[in-house]
């Protein structure tokens, strides 16, 4: 792959410091947002690919994640607040418009951006959105983590100590991402989960149908937390949408060539005149 420049930066929003990484250059801006409790580094491979193809990419750690601030107050966290943080990043960098996308939580936060400030969104990439069909399994997955972080905090701090003892340079990339995801502090972790649980998970169907920006929606088969039915429903709601079914949950992680190419093509179309949508399968 072509080598691209990489720079780390920070900005402040509502008194909190947030960190991001910038890849490449030019005026075809793309912002990529991570999944819940995961670091922005999860999107490093895709960011490098898009930057090598001519995009100017930012990956951001939302509040409570990665190397950004991690306040203990659940009121600091909501999907709408995450969308506002992405917009604050655009404002900080003086970016008028960008393709905004992400995975799981990042997909939902990107939808929030498109609803809050549609004039700022050139396109939306939504991988594994969590809507009505995934909500119950999401509660079953994260409620135990909320319980442990609130009432058995030693379990979280012990796990953090164990993961920090593993040098990231000696493990495969995705193993390092898992270790970074497990590197949590009990109080902020509980606050993040609490804030998301008791707020809206995503904009309503009525608001999603108003999103006019081109969209690339990627659904995964056999993923109970991010059911393909949610991705298909979102694709049907968005008026200008390309829907892609991944060949497996880990395709974009372990065999990314096909989906990387589709993402690059989508970003290029978003910045070209006369963009038209199409539906892809397989």
N, C-alpha and C positions, 0 to 999 in steps of 0.2 A: 504493500500500500504506500502511496505517496506520503512523505513526511509532511506534517502540518505544524504550525506554531501552536503552542499551548501556554496559556497564562492564567494565573489564579488571581481573583479579585474579590472584593467585598463591598457591600453597601449596607445602608441602615434603613430600616422600616419600622415605624412605631417604636423607636428606641431600641430595637434589637438588631444585632449584626448578623447578616447572612452572607454566605460565601458561595462563589461560583467559579467555574473554570471556563475559559474562552478558547475556542479552537478555530483556526483559520482566519480569514478576513473577507472583506467585501461587504455588500449591502443586502445579501440574501440571508436574512437573519432567521435562525431557528433556535427555539428554547426547548430543552428536554427536561422533563421532571420525573423523578424517581418514584418507586413504589413505597408503600407505607413501611416506615422504620428503616428503609434502605438508604444508602448513601448515593450521592450524585454520580459517583464513580461507576455505578452500574451501567451508565449510558456512555462510558468512555469509548467502547468499540464503535458504536453507532455514530457518535459525535465525530470521531476521527474519519470514519467513512464519508459522512456527509461533508465534512470540511475538505477532504481530498477531492470531492466532486464539485467544490466551488461554493459551498454554503459557509456562513459565519455562525458558529454554533456556541450556545451557552448552555451549560448544565449547572443547575442550581440546587443547593441544599436548602429545602424549605425549613421553616422554623421547627426546632425539635428534632432535626435530622442531621446526620453527617457532622460537618465542622461548623455549622451555624449554631447560634445561641439556642439553649434548651431551657426555657422557663418552666416552672413547676405548675403554673396556673392553667387549668383546662380551658378557661375562657379565652386564652390566647390562640386556641386551635379550632379551626373549622375549615371545611372545604372552601367556603367563600373567602376566608382569610388567606388560604393558600393561593387562591386565584389572585387576590390583591397583591400578594408578595411577588408573583410573577410580573404583574403590571408595574410594580415598584422597580423591579429590575430593568424593565424596558425604559422606564422614565430615567433611571439612574444613568443608563447608557445612551440616552437620547435616541432611542429606537422608535420610529413611528409605527412600523408594522413588522410582524414576525409570524412565521409558522410556529405554533405552540403545540407541544405534544408530550406524551408520557405514557407510563405503564401503571395500570391499576390505579392507585391514588393519583398518580401523575396524569392519567387519562381524565379522571374526574375533575381534577384541578384545572386542566386545560379547557374542559367544557365550561367551567365557571368563568374563565377568562373570556371565552367567546360570548358568554351571556352578559357579563359586566361591561365589556368594552369591545363590541363587535368590530368597531372601526380600526382596532389595533391588530386584529387577527387576520393574517393572510391565508391561513389554513390550519387545520387541526389534525393531529395524529393521535389516535386513541387506541392503545393496545390494552386488551383485557379490562375494559371498563367494568365497574361494579355497579349494577343497577338493581332492579327489583328481584331478579332471580338469584343473585349472589348474596343478598343481604343476610339471610338466615345463616348460611354457612360462614359468612364473615363474622357474625356474632359468636358462633361456636368456636371459631379459630382464635379470636382476639380476646374474648371474655376471660379465658383462663390466664392470659398474659396480664390483663388488667388486675385480676385477683392476686396473682403472684407479686406484681410490682407494688400493689397497695399493702398487702397483708403478709407477704413473705419476701421482703425486699432483699434479704440475704441471698436468695436464689438467683436474683438478677445480678447482684454485685459479684457473686462468686463466678457466675458464668462470664461476666465482663473481665474479671481478672484472668480467667483461663484463656479467653480469646486474645487478650492483649499480650500474652506470653508467646504467641505464635508469630514469628517474623513473616510479614506479608510477602517478602521477596522470595520465600522458599516454597510457597504454595501456588497452585494454579490460580489464574485470575478469578474465576468464579468462586473458588474456595475462599479467596480473600474477601470477596463481596459478602459471602455468608458470614465470615468472621466479623466483618465491619458491621453487619446488620445485628449481630448478637452483642455488639459492644454498646450496651445501653446502661443508662442510670435509672434506677427505679422510679423516682418521682417524675421526671420529665416523660418517661415512657408511659406511665399511667396517665399523665395529663394529655398526651397526644391521643391515646386510644379513647379516653373519656370524651375529649372534645369532639372527635370524629363521630363516636357513637351517638351522641346526643345532639348533633346537628344534622343538617340535611346531607345525605351521602353524595348527591349530585343535583344539578338543576332538574326541575320537574320536566316531564315529557312535553308539556305545553311550551316551556322555555327552550327545550332542546330543538323543537321543531322550528323555532325562529332563527336558528343558527344558519346563516347563509354562506358562510365561508366553506370552501371545499374541504372535505374530510377524508382521511384514510383511517378506516376502522379495521383492526386486526383482532379476530376472535380465535380462541384456542379450544379445540375439542377436548372433552374429558377432563375439564378443569372445574371442580365444584365451587371454588372460591371466585373464579372469573368465568362463569358459564358462557358457552358460545351463544346461548339464547339472549343474553344481555347485549353482546356485541351485535348480533343480528337485529335486535330490536332498535338499538341506537342507529344502525345503518339504515333501517327503514324510516326512522324519524327524520334524519338529516336530509335536506333536499338535494344536496350536491355531494354525494358520497361514493367512495370506492371501498368496497368490502372485500377483505382478503381472509380466508380461513387458513390459519397456520397448520402445518402438518403434524404438530405436536406442541406440548407445553414448552419444551426447551428448544424449539427450532431457532428462535431468534437469539438464543444464548449460545448454542453449540454449533449450529449450522446456519449462520446468519446471511449467507450470500444472497439468497433469493429475496428475503424480506428487506435487507439493506438496499438492494437494487430498486425494489419497489418504492422504498422511502425516498431514495434519491430522485427517482422519476417524479414522485409526487411533489417534492419540494420544488423541483424545476418547473413543473406545471403551474404551481401556485404563483410563481414569479414571472410567468410568461403570459402574454396577452392571449385571449381567446381560450382560456382553460375550459375544458369540458370534462365531465365526470364519466366514469365507467365502473362497472361492477366486475370484479375478478373472483374466480373460484380456484381452489387447489393450489 
